[in-house]
Amino acid sequence: MEKLGLLIIKLKEQFDQNEGADNLLITAKLLVKELHQQLSDAEKYSNSSVHSDIDIDFLDSKFAKNIPTKKEGSGWLFDPIETIPTLVHQQPITATEINEMISQPKESFNDKLKEEKTELASALQSAPVRDLKKAIGLNDRYLFISELFRGDENMYERSIKTINNFSIYPEAEYWIQRELKVKLGWRENKDAVRLFDQIVKRRFS
């Protein structure tokens, strides 16, 4: 038993010191051999069938499958990394499935960018504004002046200032209908008129 204990201590020391797998294997084989000698008694063999089935060659083959060993020259004798089968390996993809995956249209970066711009524009169009003058961009300003206010910039500025001073939307809507749409002949189906109404509604939302 003393030799058995020394071998166990030796194996633990080698493991703690990160010694090579080949040294660990030698000590482990000596340990198994010593166990065989300790269990040579027939009665102990019958009471411990598991131990009696241990075979050094079998253990050696098991170690060889799991512990990397080096060639006499250089490099590993075999790759110690076990390849775990993935779902693709377990269920091979057929040629038809591959063609279907390839033929499926993929959303391009430009398409995605267009969608994001559309969503952003939609969000901006519905967002409330505090100052009607600041909410109208430069391009829209020129559009309104030329198409709705007959090119009169002063009329445009006065109208925007007046609408801005209303406290509720119905008041602003009534004034726009009476002073602008009727007097200036705005057509409701005109894009510039719709845009103007939309911006005004945001001012009071």
Residue, then its C-alpha position, 0 to 999 in steps of 0.5 A: m500500500e505504501k508504493l500505491g500511496l507514493l504513486i498517487i502522490k506522484l501523479k498529483e504532483q505531476f498534475d499540479q506542476n502541469e507536466g506533460a501528458d506522456n509523464l502523467l500516462i506513465t505514472a498512471k500505468l504504474l498506478v494501475k499495475e500496482l492496483h492489479q498487484q494489490l488485487s491479485d487475491a481471488e476473493k478481492y477480484s470476485n468482490s470487485s469485478v469492476h477493478s478486475d476488468i481493468d486492462i492496462d492495454f485498454l487504459d492505454s488505448k483510452f488515454a491515446k484517444n484523449i491525451p495528445t502525444k508528440k511525434e519523435g520529430s516535431g508536431w502533434l501525432f494527432d489533433p487532440i480537439e474533438t469535433i462536436p457534431t453540429l446540427v448541420h452535420q446531424q441533418p445534412i442540408t439538401a441541394t434544394e434547400i441550399n438553392e432556396m436559401i440562396s434564391q431568397p431575396k435579402e434586404s440590401f443596405n440601401d433598402k434598409l436605409k430608405e426604410e429608416k429615412t421613411e420612418l424618421a420622416s414620418a416621425l418628424q412630420s407628426a412631432p409637435v412644434r412650438d414655433l411655426k416659423k422655425a418648423i418650416g424649412l427653407n425649401d418649404r418656405y419658398l414653396f409656400i411663398s411662391e405657390l400660396f402667397r403669390g410671391d409676397e414674402n411680407m404677407y407670408e411672414r404676417s400670416i405665420k406670425t398671426i397663426n403662431n399667436f393663436s392658442i388653439y387650433p380651431e381659431a387658427e383653422y377658422w382664420i386660415q380658411r377665411e383669410l387665406k384659403v378663400k381670399l387667396g383661392w387655395r385649393e384643398n387638393k394642392d400638395a402645398v396646401r396639404l403640407f401647410d395644413q399639416i405643419v399648422k396642426r403640429r403647432f397645436s398638437 
